């Protein structure tokens, strides 16, 4: 978090934090990569990471 954002959060209470979170959420949804546009090899690697994560979660239960 930048110093300016931290200062806004302190001076304006929760409203600045709420605005920052809303802007971040909107940017994430707008700028989210479309999986269909990824190169096939990269998509394969991401799929493998998801499988590995799922297996790790199952083992940790």
C-alpha positions as CSV (number, residue, x, y, z in Angstrom):
1,X,0.0,0.0,0.0
2,X,1.4,3.4,-0.9
3,X,1.9,6.0,1.8
4,X,-0.7,8.3,0.2
5,X,-3.4,5.6,0.4
6,X,-2.4,4.9,4.0
7,X,-2.8,8.6,4.8
8,X,-6.2,8.7,3.1
9,X,-7.4,5.8,5.2
10,X,-6.3,7.4,8.4
11,X,-7.7,10.9,7.7
12,X,-11.0,9.9,6.1
13,X,-11.8,6.8,8.1
14,X,-13.4,3.9,6.4
15,X,-14.8,5.8,3.4
16,X,-11.4,6.2,1.7
17,X,-10.6,2.5,2.3
18,X,-14.0,1.5,0.8
19,X,-13.3,3.6,-2.3
20,X,-9.8,2.1,-2.7
21,X,-11.2,-1.4,-2.4
22,X,-14.0,-0.7,-4.9
23,X,-11.6,0.8,-7.4
24,X,-9.2,-2.2,-7.0
25,X,-12.1,-4.6,-7.4
26,X,-13.3,-2.9,-10.5
27,X,-9.8,-2.8,-12.0
28,X,-9.3,-6.5,-11.3
29,X,-12.5,-7.4,-13.1
30,X,-11.7,-5.1,-16.1
31,X,-8.1,-6.0,-16.4
32,X,-8.5,-9.7,-15.7
33,X,-6.8,-11.8,-18.4
34,X,-9.1,-13.8,-20.6
35,X,-8.0,-17.4,-20.4
36,X,-9.0,-18.0,-24.0
37,X,-6.3,-15.5,-25.1
38,X,-3.4,-17.3,-23.3
39,X,-0.9,-19.2,-25.3
40,X,-1.7,-22.9,-25.2
41,X,1.5,-23.9,-23.3
42,X,0.9,-21.2,-20.6
43,X,-2.7,-22.4,-20.2
44,X,-1.4,-26.0,-19.7
45,X,1.0,-24.8,-17.0
46,X,-1.8,-22.8,-15.3
47,X,-4.1,-25.9,-15.4
48,X,-1.3,-28.0,-13.8
49,X,-0.9,-25.4,-11.0
50,X,-4.6,-25.5,-10.3
51,X,-4.5,-29.3,-10.1
52,X,-1.4,-29.2,-7.8
53,X,-3.1,-26.7,-5.5
54,X,-6.3,-28.8,-5.3
55,X,-4.2,-31.9,-4.5
56,X,-2.3,-30.0,-1.8
57,X,-5.5,-28.9,-0.2
58,X,-6.9,-32.4,-0.2
59,X,-3.8,-33.7,1.5
60,X,-3.8,-31.0,4.1
61,X,-7.2,-32.0,5.4
